[in-house]
Amino acid sequence: MAGTLGDPMRLSVLVFNVEYGGTPATDKAIRRADADVVGVLESYNRLPVIAKNTGYRYYNVSLQLLSRYPIYEPSGADGLYALIEVRPGYVIPFFNEHLDYVAWGPRALRHGASIASVIRSENEVRTHALARPMKAMGELRDEGYPVFLTGDFNEPSSLDYAKETVGTRDWVDRPVRWPVSEALFDLGFRDSYRQVHPDPLKTPGITHPRSHERIDYVYASGPARTRSSKIVGEKGGRDVSIAVSPWTSDHRAVLSTFDVRPAPMPPMVAVNARLGTVGDRMTVAYNAPTPGGSEIAIVRAGGDPDSPAIRLPAEGVRGTSGLDTSRLQAGRYEAVLVDQDGDRLDRISFLLRSRHPKPRISTDRNAYRPREPIRVKWAGGPANRWDWVAVYRASAANPQRDDYLVWAYTGGHASGTLPPSTNGSITLGAGAQGKPWPLPPGRYVVRYLLVDQYHSAAATRFSVRR
């Protein structure tokens, strides 16, 4: 980070898992909270509708963010975070993560698993999924940025399983150092709710009433001071400060307010979203390292900026240009900032998916031996976070009616933390979710299913021999 931090400003941040795309009732809750930036979970492709219904001018579907301020995915971020331009030329880095729910630690403890085995499982499923984002968070912290992180971590905090809480859960007889919270504390992050409400006995702040756990968080690091933190939820709920009726989500929301000193915008070229759909109107922003930037060249990934598909003006040191993607075909592109001498100052890639994607799915074989892993590949997918593949019996393969067997998210455990991809593969075997494994001899259908729900976009068949 170059330059002096900006003057302190008030910033309110909301985290809210709206549950399976949300409803008009969850939209009402977002409006009522009236935050500056919202980390939304499970908004899926309904986020543009949520933005319209709640009055947010800026949104990012891939990162699931709503904001009163411009959102940019900058060069160097690798699709892991956004820069929110909270003042002209001043930004805050913002991460929003949704960790996998499988192999849930509190349930394992209740069923008699040892703390050590639960910690190992948590590290495999959740902490490991945050490895790339946490590396980026640490680099930003070291450069002096105020860094914000919202998310549904599907894991409690060490602060809620501390020495003073032993005995409040009859299945835990000593403190539990939940590894995601420990890793974030090691990075210098502060749990805003526990800063304001440090006593977990007096104010548990439960965000997932069904499990009676606090698993939704607003974290901050660097030059940001927590002013308040409140639970948004159902009328009459314990610790709920902002009540909204009716309440339709299975999660409560957390609204935290900060005094933050934003950082100068770094030299960069950025897009408002690295994942778009052909026909979207995109925004390309730039902050040139020296005066005299002359244009932004839009090229196919790896293409020559001297022969761009589109040229955009880049007047002055800092500014934005609109990009009409209806002039482009689906595929991966780069925005390249070029100065008046033709030198390439910076570049960022972005992906345009088809308006009506037609994914293709295949297996590496048509027939498998018992216990043999099944390699599933897909291409031309819609690149949603939380797309998944699932195996059905051929005789019961209607996802709207029949039960799936073994399954996996297209991004594995990291689906809620890493940028999605239109193409990929995954192996279904002994480590896959669901059952039974091994699959008994018979005929099967494997489906590509959209955004953690049951709409099948592609399917193929295979068999298991006797």
PyMOL commands that set and color helices and strands:
alter all, ss='L'
color gray80, all
select helices_A, chain A and resi 24-33+44-54+105-110+115-142+158-160+163-165+179-186+192-196+325-327+412-416
alter helices_A, ss='H'
color red, helices_A
select strands_A, chain A and resi 9-17+37-41+58-60+65-67+71-74+82-87+90-98+147-152+190-191+216-221+224-233+240-243+253-260+263-264+268-271+275-277+281-287+293-300+310-313+318-324+331-339+344-353+360-363+367-368+374-379+388-393+407-409+424-428+442-449+456-464
alter strands_A, ss='S'
color yellow, strands_A
deselect
rebuild
show_as cartoon
